[in-house]
């Protein structure tokens, strides 16, 4: 099954709650950690994922506010 298409890029509404994003890496010297941080920006990737979920599941009127 092919992956779901990404929603069109958009900025979330100003009042959409974006949860605090926390990432923990025990060993920054590990080859996998090095590759991960070379290939993506974790904050942007996680934030984009949250906004995508909001866009897929909610309208601007029904998005959770808390």
N, C-alpha and C positions, 0 to 999 in steps of 0.2 A: 504494500500500500504506500503510495507516495506521501510525503509529509504534507501537512496542511499549509496552504499559502499564508504568507505573512500579511497582516493587515496593512493598509496604507500608513506610512509614517505620519504621525500627528503628535502634537504636544498635548499632554493631558490638560484637562481643565484645571484652572488654578486651585480649585477647592477639592480636587481629587486627592484622597490621602495616599501618600506613598510611604510605606512602612520603612522603618530604619533598616538599612541594609548592612549586614555584618558578615564578613568572610574571615575564616581562620585558616592559615596555612602553617603547618608545623615545621616544614622544612623547605625554605625557599631555594635551597641548593639542589633539591630533587629534580631530575630531568623533566618530569611531568609538570612540576610547578613552573620551571623555567619556560617550557613550551606554552603553558597556559597563559602566563603573563606576557609572553611575546606576541601571542596571537589575538588576544582580546582585551578589552577594557571591562573588568568585572562589574564595576558600578553601572556603566552604560548598558551592558548586556542584561543585568538583573532588572534595572529600571525599565528597559524596553519590554522585557517579559511581563512585568506587572501591568504596564500600560496596555499591552496586547490583550491580556486577560480581561481587563476592564472593557476594552473595545469589543471583544468577542461576546462577553456575557451581559454587558449593561449598556443602557443608553445614558445620555448625560443627565437625565432625570432620575434614573434608578441606581446609579453607581453608589456604592457604600460611602457614607460621609464620615464614619468613625473608624 
